[in-house]
Structure formats: C-alpha cells, structure tokens
Amino acid sequence: MAGGLYRSANAMPEGVPPPPDGATLISATPAIEGTNPPPEPGGNAAGNSAMMAAFSLISRGTGFLRQLMIVATLGLSLVGNAYTTAQIIPGMVYEFLLGGILSSVLIPVLVRRRKADPDGGQAYTQRLLSLAVLILGGAALLAVLGASVLTTIYAGRQGQDYRELVTNLSRLLLPILFFSGVSALLTAVLNTRGHFAAPAWAPILNNVVVIATCGLYIAIFGAKTVQPEEMGLGRVLVLGGGTLLGLVVQTAGMLPALRKVGFRWRWRFDFRALGLRELGRLGGWMFCYVAVNSFGLIVLFNLLNEVKDKSAGPLVYNNVFLLLMMAHGIIAVSIITALLPRMSAAAADGRYADIAADLSRGTRTVTAALAPIAVCYAVLADPIAKALFDYGAAQGGSGTTGPVLLVAALALIPFAVSQLFTFAFWAMPDTRMPALINVPVVAVRVLVQVIVFAAFSTSFLAAGMMIGNAVSYIAAAAISAWFLRPHIGQIGVAAIMRTFGRVLIAAVGATLVGLLVVALLPGEAASNRWLAFVEVAVGGAVIGGTYLGLAMLLRIREITDLVTMVRRRLGR
C-alpha cells in the first residue's frame, strides 16, 4: 500500500524497547544427527535493530547525498523528471515480478523451511534462488526490448524528445530489476539466518557509486540545466550506466556474507520440490496486490508528467518521498525487518498473542519516534527545501519543494503504521487479505489525486499527490487493523490510543514552540541558503527538545524507556 517510488529495508535507531518476551528473531533449529545445524541468530530484536541502525544511518546519509547530487547534476527540470521516470520503470517491473512476493511469501516460507528441514532449508533456498535468477534474467531481457512500450505507459503526454530520453535511459536502467531481485533474495537469505549487517551496509556501496557517477557527469558536462534534446549519447551512458553499476556493486557486496552464515550456492533445477502450488496460491494474491499498486503508480506518474513549467514534477515528488522514506527507514523499516522473521516464527507455532503484542508495541514505538520528525518536516518545510535542494543545476528552484514536504509530513506516521500492519498479514502468511484491502485503498488514493489534478493548477500537483497518499495510508491502517483482529485477537487498542493522545499533545506543543522560534529568527531563509541551514538547525533542535521534554512530562513510555537506556549507558 505504499504508493511510493522505492522500497527500503534498513534500520531503526538504538533504543527501541525489546519485545515483551525478549525472544530472538528466529527460533534455533535443533541439531539433527548427520547434518550441520544452522547458526544461531545473533541477538534479540532490539539488538539486531540497534546494530542495523549504525549501518542505516550511514546508508541513509549517503543515500540522501546521492539524491542531492542527482538534483545538483540535473536540476529540477524535464531532464531530472525523465531520469526519475526512467528509474521507476525497472522498480515497478521488479515489484510486479518478485518484490511484493518476496516480502509477503518467500521470507515466511524460508523461515518455516529453515525450522523444518533437516538441512536448515539449504537445498530449498538453492532451488528458490535458481528459479528466481532464471525468471529475473528473462524478465530483464524482455523489459529492455520493450523499453519504448514501458515509456508509453509511464511518461504521460510529454513531447517526443522527453519520451525518447526516458526510453534511452530505461534501456540502461532496466537490468537493475535483475540485480534488485537477486539483492533482495540474498537479503532474505541472510535475514532468515540472523545476519542483518551486510544487507544494511551494502546499499552504501550503491550510493557511493552513483555519487561518483554524478561527480563524473559534472566534471565532463558541467552542472547546468539542459533540455531533453540536448542529452546526447555520452550524457545518457554516464548517467544510466553509473546508476546500473551501483546496483551491481551492491549485490556483489553481499556475497561474502552468505559464506559467513553457512550458505553455499549451487544450481538446482528440481523446482517441483519448492512446492510451487503453495507458492502460487500465496503469490497469486500478492500479484493482485502489486498489480493494483502498479495501476496507482501509473496514474501518479502520468499526472506528474503533465507538468511542463517549473512546477513540482516527478523529481520534486521523489525528493520529498525520499525524505519521507529516510525517516521511515531509520525508525520504522528496521522494526519491520526485525519483526517479520519473528512474527513468521510465532505464526508457524500458533503464538498469535505474540504477534499482537509485537504489533502493539511496534505501533506505539513508531508513532512516538516519528512524531518529532513529522513536526520538523511541517514547520521547517521551506528552509529544508532551500538548504537541501538549492544548488548546482537546481539553484533557485527549491520553492516548489516546501509545500510538498509540508503535506508529506502528515503522511509519515500513517505510512509507517500501515506498512507494519500489512507485514503482519504477510507473516502469518496471508496474502489474500492485504490484496483485497489494497483495492479500496488504491481506489481512494487515485480518486483524491485525480480530483486534485482536475481542481487545481499544476503548481499544486505534487503536493496534491501527497494528499492522496496520506488519505490512503490512514485508510490502509484502519482497515488492516480491523481485519487483523479476528486472526490475532486484541492488539491493545486502548494502550495505542493513550500513546497517540500523549504524542499528539507533545507534537502540538513542539509545533507551536517551533513556529514561534522560527518567526523570531532574523533574516529571510527563503532567500539565503546559509540562513536556511541555521533555521533548520535551530528550529530542529528546539522542536526536538520541546517534544522530548513534553514526552517525559506526559510519561510516553516509548520515549522514557529510550532516555533511561541512554542515561544508563552514559553511566548516570
């Protein structure tokens, strides 16, 4: 139900309280005579999340620097929009083929086979990887051959030069779907074996390669805005080839970790032993889920590509969505990454009360931790846009980003909570209900976005798309919670609502203080990038400090536990 550009699986900051039972992520598989038992997963959910957080902070930081370099290289122009559109095409083809199925079906199945098979699921995983590599390789080849058709689907009614640029970039970027799929499968293999480090730091390699690519592009061609018809073969090769190379390096970076966890690669073609009927039954619903999401994204990008002036288009929308995902990834995605194997194991054992307890604590923790970030995004939207996106080829164009970020702040917490609840279904594993829920959710999103497109000018278009996202995330969270209850019982709604109420009071207080401090700061941040940095730093510190103080006064447990842990580690 994400409705955005990219999926991510990184981490959460240290300090999230451990699950109530303190259990490890995956139950140890007992040794069987004549076999090598799989290695013990390392640590509990909080420990794994804390370790991942260190890598995630670097990964998210370099990932955002990567996006800033793309903006500086291409500007907030039609070329930047074309590059963004070309990037979404392999991402959506991958999601259509494997991405959603991996999250919802394969990880829970791998957990079950690891516990049940005498070899710890080694042969099963080898068969699965062999089949996936063949499917992904064939799909990548067909996608490259059909790049012009895919451009027609996503690029809207822009001119011929724009569409040709998208097609040329897509031919270089579409092989990314193969490496994205292999990388995601390797991540699943490592996570189900209790190894979270390599998948957390491998994206850093990708980011570094793309940053270097942008630096090379600027060194050769300069940082200036050009039109689509000016993007010759050399520019396209540097930009598209460097982006593809980043995914290749990221995938290769995880291979040594496979040997560390005891997994050995070998081709296996006895695919019947995979239980393809079960995978097909579960994956069929997931295919419906992804198909509905794909429809929503096709509508979104066709609307965004209607922008022909200096209004916010696909690149601005993507910049803001990545800001949203940076906060979501550091705080929420790690909870999902750590809890999915745990909830899958609980579901396999019939311990549905444990799933409910994890969901309740996860929801409260995500809400309490993301609230001050949402306030900062809303109060400091304009200076953040000025500080981050006003340089190089994009200089002078940051004014279109602020309104989009303001609306995105309202979508941050609903997005994270809706994702958490969706993954709970997948852990059981139940792909039917999320697919059915996704139909009205995407329908609401598309309806709101089309209404915004029809009622407002293109200057409000990207912000309006975010409004559609926010409304659909709220609907997704509410409907998912309602249909989860018969499966796992009470999830502690009263405790969740108490936390929500206290978080809301603390967030409103932080907002008011933040607005006051920003109003009292001298100068006009919208016209000076250095003043914008000062406003972001001072305003962010005041908002964060006010929220923390109010959270302590209101006894928001998820925050007080974090403060207590930090004080303990500092020796106080």
N, C-alpha and C positions, 0 to 999 in steps of 0.2 A: 504493500500500500504506500510505498514511499513516494512515488511520483517524481523523483528527482533524477539527477544525472548519474550518480555513481553510488555503488555500494562500497562499504568500507568495513574493515574488521580489525580495528586497532583497540586502544585500551582506555582505561579509566585511571584517574589519579589515585594515588595511595591514600588509604584512609577509609574506604568504604567498609562498613562493618561486615564481618564474616557472616555466612549463613547461620541460622539458629543451631543447626546440628553440628556445625564445624566439619562436615564431611568433605572428603576430597572430591575433585571433579568427576572422576570415573572410578568406580569400584575396582579394586585389584582383582585380576583374574587368577584363580588358584593354579598352582603349578600342576601339570599333568605329566605323569611319568612318560619319558621318552620325547618330551617336547621342551622347547625353551619358553618359559613363561614370559609374557610381555612385561616391559619395565613398568615399575610403579609410576603413576602420575606424580609429578612433583608438587606437593603442597596443596593447600586448600584454595577455595575460590578467591578469597581476599589476597592470599599470597601470590597466586598467578596473576591477578589483576594488577597488583602493585608492581610486579616485575614488568608486566606488559606496559604499564604507564610510562616507565622510564624510556622505553623504546618509542612509545607512541608520541610522547612529547617531541622527540626529535623528528619522528616521521611526519607528524602533523606540521611541525615548524618548517621542515624542508618542503613539504607538500604545498604549504601556503606560499613559501618563497618561489616555488616553481610557478604557481599561478600568477604571482606578481611579475615574474619575468616574462610570462606569456603576454600579460597586459602591456608591459613596457615594450615588448617586441612588436606587437601587432596593433596596439591601441584598441579603443572601444569603437571599432569601425566594422565595416562589412567583412573585411578580411578576418578579423577576430571572430565575428559571428560565423563565418564559413568554417573556420578551424574548429570552433566549438561544436557546430552541427556535424562535421565530419568525425569528431571524437565520439559523439553519442551513438553513431550508427553501429560500430563494432560492439559497443557496450550493450546495446539493445538486442543485437543478434545473439550475443553470448547469453544474456539473460533468458532469451526465448528458448535457447537450446539447453542450457545447463544451469545458469546462475541460481534461479529460484529453486530448481530441483535439488541442487547441491545442498542448500541451506535446509530445506524442509524435509528431504527424503534421505539423502545419502549419509549425512552425519549421524542421524539417529540409527540408520541401518548399520553403519560402521561400528557404532558403539555396541549394538546388540551382538554383531558377529565377533567383535573383539572379546566379549564376555563369554560367548557360547562356543566358539570354535576352538578345537584343541591347539591350533597353531596361532591363536590370538588374532585371527582374521587376516593373516598374511596372504594366503592364496586368494581369498575373496577380494582383497584390496588390489592385488595384482591384476585379476581379471577385470575389475572395475576400471582401473587406470588404462588398461589396454583398450577396452571398448571406448572409453571417453576420448583417448588420443585419436583413434580412427575417426570417430564422429566429428570431433572438433577440427581435425585436419581437412576432412572433406567439406565441412561447412565453411571453413575459411577460404578454401579454393573457390567454391561456388559463389561466396559473397564477393570476392574480388572480381570475378567475372560479371557479376550482376550489380556492380557499384553504381552504374548510372540509374538503374531501377530504384535502388535504395535512396539515392539522392532525390529522385522524384517524390518519394514518399515523405521525406523529412524536410526538404528545403523550401517548401512553400512556393510562392509565386514570384520569387526574385528573378532578376534578369539572367540571361544566358551565361554571361561571364561569371556571375556568382555561382550558378549551378555547376558550371564546368570546373570551377575551383574546388567546390565541395567534392565532386566526383574524383578529381585527381588526388586530392588529399586522402579520400576514402580508400583508394586503391593501395596506398601505402599503410593506412591505419587499420584496415580490416583484418590483416593477420593477427592483430592484437587479440582478437577473440579467441584464437587458439592458445596463445600464451596466458591470457586471463583465465581460461578454463583449466589449463594444467596447473597454474599457480594456485587457483582456488582448491583444486583437488589435493595438491600437496599440503596446503594449509589444513584441510580437513584431516588428512592422514596424521599430520603432526599433532594437531589439537586433540584428536581422539587417543593419542598416545601420551598425552600430558605434556607435550612440548609446545610452548607458546612464544618462545623468544624469536626464532627465525622468521615466522610469519609476521611478527611485529616490526622487525627491523629491515626485512627485505624491501619493502616499499621505499625505504630511504635511498637504496641504490637506484631505483627507478627515478626518483625525484632528482637525484644528483645528475643523472644522465640528461634529463630534459632541461635542467637548469644550464648545463654546459651547452646543450644544443641551442638554447636561446642566446647564450653568450656568443656562440659561434655565428649565429644568424646576424646579430647586431654588429659583430666585428666585420662581417663581409658586406652586409647590405645596409647597415645603419638602423637606428631606432626612429622610424618615421612612418606616418600613416600613408598607406598606398591603397589603390583601388584593386578590385579583383582582377581586372585585365592586366595589371602590372605584375602579377605574381607569376614570374616565369618558372621554367623547369628547375633552375637551381634553387630558388627560394622554396619551392614545394618539396624538393628532395631533402634539403637540410631540415626543414620543419617536420615533415611526415616521417622521414627515415629516423631522425633522432628520437621522436616520440615512440616509434615502434621498438627501437633499440632499448629504450628504458624498460619496457615490459620483458624483453628477452633477458636482460641482466637481472631483473627482479626474480624471474622464475629460476634462473640458474643459481641464484644466491641461496635458494632453499634446499638444493640437492644435498649438500654435506650433512644437513640436519637429519635427513632420512636415515643415513647410515648410523648416526648417533643414537636414534631411537630403535635401532634394530630392524628397520625395514629395508628389504632388498628388492630392487626392481628386476622383473623378468616378464617377458611376454607370455600371456596365457590367452588362448582363444576358445576355451570351453565356456562360452558365455551362458550356456543354459544353467550352469551351476550358480549363476548370480541370482537366480530367482527372478527372472525378468518379468514374470507375470505380476509378482508383488510390486516390483519397482514401477511397472507400467501402470498398475492401479493407483498407486500413490502419486506417481509422476503425472498421470493424466489430469488430475485436479490441479496440480501445480502448473501444468501447461496452460490450463484455463486462466489461472491466476495471472501468469505472466502475459498471456495474450491480452487480457483486459488492461493491465498496466501499460502494455505496448501501445494500445489504442489511445490511452490517455496521453502518453508522451508524443505520439504522432500529432495529436491535436495541439498539444502545448507548443511543439517546435514549429508547426505550421503557423500558429498565431504569432509566436515571437519573431518568425522570419518575415512577417508583414511589415516590420519596422524598416523604414527606408531613410529616415533622417538621423539625427543624433540622439534619438530617444533610446532608452534601455532596450537591448535586444538579447539574443541568446548568451553572449559573452557576459554581460552585466548580470543576467539572471544566474548564470553559472558561478560567477564570482561570489554572489551573495549566498547561493546554495552551498558553496564550499565553506564559507564562513559558518553557516548553519551546521554543516557536517563536521567541521573542526571541533566545535563544542560537543556535538552529539557523539563524535568518535572518541574523544578523550574521556567523556563521562559515561555515556550510555552503551556504546557498542561493546566496550570491554565487559560490561555486565552481561550482555547477551552472549558474547563469545565464551565467557567463563561458565555461564549458566546453562547453555544449550546442551553440552555433554552431560552436565549434572542432572538437568531435568529429563533428558532422554533416559539416563540410567534409572531415575526414580520412576518414570513411566513404565519402563521394562519390568520393574519389580512391583508395580502396582501401588507405589507410595505417592498417591495423588495429593495427600495433605502436604507433603514436602514441596511439591510443585506450587501449591497455593501459597505456602509460606515464603518461598523464593520470590514469587511474583509480587506479593505484598511488600516485602522489604525492598525489592528492586524498584518498584514503582515509587515508593516514598523516597528512596535514596536519589533516584534520577531527578525527581521533581525538586527536592531541596538543593541539589548540587547545581542544577541548570538554571534555577531562577535568577541568581545574580548576573549570570551571563546574558540571559534574555533582557534583563533591565539595562545592562550596558549597551547591548545592541540597539535597543529602542531609544534611550536617552542620548547616546553618542553616535547615532547613525551617520550624520553628516560629517563630523570630524573624522570618524573611522574611514569613511569613503575617501575623504581628502588625503588623509595620511597614507593610506594604503594603495590607492589606485590613481594618483595624480602625478605621473612622471613618465618619461620616455615618450613613446608614441601616443600615450593616453593623456598627456598633460592637458589640463583644462576641461576634461570630460567627466570628472568624478561626481558632478552634481546630479547625474542620473541614478547613481547607486544608492544614495541615502534613503529615499522613500522605499525602495525595495527592501533594504535591510531593516527598516522600521517595521514593516509588515512581517518580515521573516521572523523577527523576534517573538511575535505572537504564536508562531507555528512550532517553535523549538521544542517545548515540553510535550505538546500533543504528539508530535512526530516520534519522539523517543518512547513515550508510553505505548503508542500504537504498535511500534516495532517490537517492544518487549512482549506484548500480549500475543502478537502474531507468532512469534517464535515459540511461545508456549504450546500453541496448537501443533506446530511442526514437531516439537519434541515428543509428542505422545505416540506415534506420529499421526496427525490428522491434517491432510492437505485439502480435504473436501470443504470443510467449514471456512477456512481463510479464503478459498476461491469464491465461495458463494458470498461471503461478506464483502469481498473486493468489488463485486459488480455494482451494488448501490453506492459504495464509497467513491469509486472512479466516476460513476454517473454524476454524483453530486459535484465532484471536482470539475469535471468537464463543463457541466451546466453553469457553474459560477464563473468559470474562465471565459466561456462564450458570452455570457451576459456582460461581463466586464469589457470584453473586446467590442461588443456591439454598442455599449452605452458610453464608453469613454474614449478619449484620444489615445494615440499610440504612446504619448508621453507617460501615461499611467499603466501601460500594458504589462510590463514585467512585475510591477507591484500588484496588479490585479491577479496575475497568475499565482503569486504567493498567497493572496487571499483565498483563492480556490484551494490551494494546498492546505492551509490552516483549517478551513472548514472541514475538509475531507479527513484530516488527521483526527480531529475531535470526534467525528462520526465513527471512524475506524476504531478508536479506543473504546468508545461507549458500546458499540455493537459487539466487539470482541469480548469485552468483559461480561456482557450479558450471556453470550453463548458459551463462555468458558465455565460458568458456574455449575451447570449440570454435570460437567466432567470431573471437576476437581473440588467442588464444594466451595465453602466460604473463603474468600481471599482477603478478609479483613477490611471491608469497605469502610467501616466506622473509623478504624485507625488511619486509613488512607485519607479520608475526608478531614480528619483532625489535622493531619500533617499539611494537607492542601490549604486549609484555612490559615494556619500559622504562617506557612510560606507566603501566602498572598499578602498578609499583613506586613511581613518583613519586606516583601518586594515593593509594595506601595510606599512604605516608608523610605526605602532606598531610592526609589524613583523621585520622590519629592525632594529629598536632600540633594540628589544628583542634579536635578533641574535647577535648583537654587544655586549650587556651586558653579555650574556651567554658566549661568546668567551673570554671576559676579566676576567671572574671569575676564581680564582685559583683552582687547583685540577682537578681530573677526576671523575665526578659524576657517571659515569657508573660502577666504581669500589668501590664506597663508598656510603652507603645509607644515611649517615648524610650529606655529600656534596650534594647528590641529593635533600634532603629536602631544603637545603639552596638555591640551584639553582632554585627550583620550587618557593620558597617564594620570592626571589629577582627578578627572571625573571617575575613571575606573577605580582608583584607589578609594575615593570617598564612597562610591556606591558599594564596593565590596566590603569596606569596613563597616558601613552602616548596616548592611544586610547581616553581616556576621554578628554585630552587637545585638541587633534585634532578634536574631535567631537564638542567641544564647539566652536573652531575657525571656523569650517565648518558649524556651526549652524544646526546640526542634531536635529530636533525639539524633537524627542522622547527622546534624551539624555538631552537636555537643559531643558525640562519640568521636568525631574526627578531631576536634580540638583537644579532647582528652588524650587521644593517642599521640598527637603531635607533642603535647606537653610532656608526656611520659618519655618519648624518645629523646626529647631535649634535656631530660634529667630533672624536670621540675616536679 
